[in-house]
Amino acid sequence: MPRYKMTIEYDGTNFVGWQRQKSGLSIQQVLEEALEKFSHTQTLIYGAGRTDAGVHAYAQVAHFDIPYIMDAFKMQAAFNALVRPYPIGVLKIEPVSDDFHARFSAKKRSYVYIILNRRTPAVLDFNRVWQEGRHLDEKIMQKAALLLLGKHDFSTFRDSECQAKSPIKTLDEFTISRRGDYIFCFVKAKSFLHHQVRNMVGSLSLVGMGKWSVKDFQQAFLANDRTRGGPTAPAQGLYFQSVSYED
Amino acid sequence: MPRYKMTIEYDGTNFVGWQRQKSGLSIQQVLEEALEKFSHTQTLIYGAGRTDAGVHAYAQVAHFDIPYIMDAFKMQAAFNALVRPYPIGVLKIEPVSDDFHARFSAKKRSYVYIILNRRTPAVLDFNRVWQEGRHLDEKIMQKAALLLLGKHDFSTFRDSECQAKSPIKTLDEFTISRRGDYIFCFVKAKSFLHHQVRNMVGSLSLVGMGKWSVKDFQQAFLANDRTRGGPTAPAQGLYFQSVSYED
């Protein structure tokens, strides 16, 4: 069957997350229902990353199979017309070979976590950033974040409901920079544990506030124990940024 | 009476604009009502720029007088608590001398107009950009925009309801740049005619699409006639960016 790769932007605020769940509406469900309407086939859409409720995507990637060839441009227009009431946009559709798998072929996943570091509540970025009024020193946060690079046991930043077989992951990038009141945390890895990014950012925020030293952070990390970690940063600051399928 | 300068961010989507109007809720009204609640005085708040319905602000500036001295930090917190249901945030309050006037002391006003130049509807930027699916050549738009720099009659870009005495304005900056699918139009002047920025951007978009040559644009501009100009770009792409009170 012809296989298609799709790239999707969404505002995760009012969804239960990417993946279908009985508890409410997911991005996956909206897209699968749109696909069924215009293609008259019931098909699963597989995403590269299962974003949580409230987490956004600049460029989620997914794939699906349909029993006949359709023009990618027309499919994109059909998707965008049918998902219209929802904050979901299909940026691109392209035919791919049938050994392409959005999730299993992914070589690197990139996320960005955005903190609005000011006392005034978020206005233009409401539901799109973590607004934190206490001053955060992004330079000391960057210093602590560098300890996470490479292959490690990330149990301290792993949610208790994480289904991964192993807590060992390899982190390729953790760059923290400030522009005005905004702090951007860029992370990249082949894959992440459940809540790993939000838990890393939450612990780093304690360092940024001066509640933890870099050494405290390091000890929490090396303890391989979630109860030693800091809080989970809120979902609304997190964006699935991109997926790479190249080595 | 002590005078205070305030800096305000807002999402203009659901307002009739900055200025009080009988037809609906304005940003000015929300702020004046909040001020009345915590200061127990009825006072006008004067804005630096009268943004239209749907136009946003990163940093609108305004001033007001109250009959006693109040801590600026506490006032800011009171404003932000009281405007809470609305997408308005007070970024800063500072005491100023009583000859400061948010509107009349302003030396330069900066706006940015944001175009999302892609076929997919705006998602994360819904109501925050002008989404235009036809490709725009930002380099040729920049070339045409340079013709507007300096002191000119801007009648071609002046709304019929404009109350300014003269159509002569001096434009100090018009910079157009692209980042991915986003085109940013930065403009700066002491002051603008009603709808001037949106009318300039609307006409430039015709150049960007290839419907007008730079020469067509120049001839429309020199005609000093609104009926020769292009369409008015939609409000949701426009942001009041900053005001300068320095020479």
Contacts between the chains, C-beta under 8 A, distances in Angstrom:
chain1	res1	chain2	res2	distance
A	9	B	120	7.2
A	9	B	123	4.6
A	9	B	124	6.1
A	10	B	123	6.2
A	10	B	124	7.8
A	11	B	123	6.0
A	11	B	124	5.5
A	11	B	126	7.6
A	56	B	124	6.3
A	58	B	124	7.3
A	76	B	119	7.6
A	76	B	120	7.5
A	77	B	119	7.7
A	80	B	119	7.9
A	80	B	120	5.9
A	80	B	121	6.2
A	84	B	121	7.5
A	87	B	123	5.1
A	87	B	124	7.4
A	87	B	126	6.2
A	88	B	123	6.4
A	89	B	120	4.3
A	89	B	121	5.7
A	89	B	122	7.6
A	89	B	123	4.0
A	90	B	120	6.4
A	91	B	118	7.5
A	91	B	120	5.3
A	118	B	91	7.4
A	119	B	76	7.6
A	119	B	77	7.7
A	119	B	80	7.8
A	120	B	9	7.2
A	120	B	76	7.5
A	120	B	80	5.9
A	120	B	89	4.3
A	120	B	90	6.3
A	120	B	91	5.3
A	121	B	80	6.2
A	121	B	84	7.5
A	121	B	89	5.7
A	122	B	89	7.6
A	123	B	9	4.6
A	123	B	10	6.1
A	123	B	11	6.0
A	123	B	87	5.1
A	123	B	88	6.4
A	123	B	89	4.0
A	124	B	9	6.1
A	124	B	10	7.8
A	124	B	11	5.5
A	124	B	56	6.3
A	124	B	58	7.3
A	124	B	87	7.4
A	124	B	128	7.2
A	126	B	11	7.6
A	126	B	87	6.2
A	128	B	124	7.2
